[in-house]
Amino acid sequence: MGRGHYLTEEEKQQTPKVTRELLTRVFSYLRPYTGQLLLVLGCIAVSSVCSMFPSILTGNIVDVLTGKEMGGWIGGGVSALIRLILLSLALHFFSNLIGVGESYLNTWIAQHISYDMRNQMYRHLQKMSQRFFTSANQGDIITRMTSDISGVESVITNTFTSILSNVITLAVAVIAMFQKNWILALVGIAMVPLFVLPTRVAGKKRWKLAGEAQACNDEINGILNETLSVSGQLLVKLFGREKTEYRRYEEANGRMIRLHIRERMAGRWFFMLLSTLTTIGPMLLYLVGGILMMEHGSSLTVGDITVLVALLGRMYGPVNSLLNIQVDWIRSMAMFSRIFEYYDMKPEIEDRPDARELRNARGEVRFEGVDFSYDGERRILKDISFELKSGDCIAIVGPSGSGKSTIVNLIPRLWDVTAGRVTFDGEDVRNWTLQSLREEIGVVTQETYLFNGSIRDNLLYAKPDATEEEMVEACRKANIYDFIQRQPEGLDTLVGNRGLKLSGGEKQRISIARVLLKDPALLIFDEATSALDSISEAAIQAAINPLIEERTSILIAHRLSTILAADEILVVRDGEIVERGTHQELVHAGGTYQELYETQFQKTE
């Protein structure tokens, strides 16, 4: 029994309310493909009708073989037998040929709708704010993008089309049976529930066991992810827990095997009963038909009874499918509801209708009484005000968690202020288009992200049309070109997933080169050296120092030499600027900066 026959308890609780609006929205994705859909429906109708005729012709073949006199165009004898067999084969072939065309069109429509929905989802997710990605479950985002939208394909290829196909097949079978003999038709139809009920009972049992097996499988995957990952296997070795973890895995694995065996064997008694019941229907038709022929002089032939038995067999599948279609329908609507739930999320940060393009930026930044809160309740920043003029450099220092990174994230509008305003080149940042604003801001963060590709690929991400000379110059300024020259592949050296083939310092310098290739008006270094060893830190510092002399820049730093190079130092504590000035002004003021200097900055020097 397939998974599609029964709903889980969770699915029952989360069954969506099917409204006219929901259905209208679902079918709006089918509207661009109306012509292809009509063709599919026509193919299904023709294929379903044609597939029934061989069963009907089988009766004529039997009558010819039993010597029953045939009239009309069929005639009798061997020639009639040959014509009937050829006609039956031709109808079989034609029905299957139409089925292939219907399958292709069905798949084509499903894939194109899936293509449209994936593009729409990806474009929509790109507009979502940083808040969405920091609060949403990453696995859930990927699931909506992949398996949920992939499920839409099965909705179109299976649920919608199977309803029509099964209804037509069932209708043709019932009409044909009643045309042959209404008494035998009623007998045959009365037997259908005896076939369906055991199927559903066995299916429920297997579905319950399959759910338990899946939960056990999830547990095993969790063990594998924990103990066979790079960090996990190291922890297991260091604590000598290999035997313990093996026993845990062995126990879960054994439990899953036992569940799989029970699942496979569950319902075998039902299937034995089912096999018996499926023979009762034809036997009853033979019995009643024989009585009608022998005792009541009915005009029924052996061929007629053969046709009725064949048609009865053709009814079992459609009836079973239609009884279970409600489950497929509910699951389909739930899938669409999950997808629409994401589509309906409004982007928190987007361009204003009257936003303008930022041209020839100078990189001047001004904070005017800025407040900020992530959740609308606890204030992270409180009345932040400062000004950064073109060509100047500001250093922001403070204890961990004081709000330093939040301040710089407000400039490219990764978040929007709760109160006050941030200006860039004299205009509120919300008056510039996001694209043009962010093109003029380069950020080097503490956690460098490199794509799985070559150094060249990662550099070109900042400027796809950059020349070799421009890339080399950016790498020289970032103090990484000597390292690249020593690699056999040069700029085509692969960096590995997230840059794992490189050291932290090398990744950071490539990140700096990438930002330089972007050529922004404002450079932001967000603790770019805090997670590195002293040698790597010195190499990066040697790259940063010349840059802050020639560009407008903001530094969130923990190294004294960097702070000394700044035109002004802002000291942030608990989301407020508590001190500001030069190093000489602040170091003896007896405040937060002096404390930081004595406990952190002085030691690093």
Secondary structure, 3 states (H helix, E strand, C coil): CCHHHCCCHHHHHCCCCCCHHHHHHHHHCCHHHHHHHHHHHHHHHHHHHHHHHHHHHHHHHHHHHCCCCCCCCCCCHHHHHHHHHHHHHHHHHHHHHHHHHHHHHHHHHHHHHHHHHHHHHHHHHHCCCHHHHHHCCHHHHHHHHHHHHHHHHHHHHHHHHHHHHHHHHHHHHHHHHHHHCHHHHHHHHHHHHHHHHHHHHHHHHHHHHHHHHHHHHHHHHHHHHHHHCHHHHHHHHHCCCHHHHHHHHHHHHHHHHHHHHHHHHCCHHHHHHHHHHHHHHHHHHHHHHHHHHHHCCCCCCHHHHHHHHHHHHHHHHHHHHHHHHHHHHHHHHHHHHHHHHHHCCCCCCCCCCCCECCCCCCCCEEEEEEEEECCCCCEEEEEEEEEECCCCEEEEECCCCCCHHHHHHCCCCCCCCCEEEEEECCEEHHHECHHHHHHCEEEECCCCCCCCCEHHHHHHCCCCCCCHHHHHHHHHHCCCHHHHHHCCCHHHCECCHHHCCCCHHHHHHHHHHHHHHHCCCEEEEECCCCCCCHHHHHHHHHHHHHHHHHCEEEEECCCHHHHHCCCEEEEEECCEEEEEECHHHHHCCCCHHHHHHHHHHHHHC
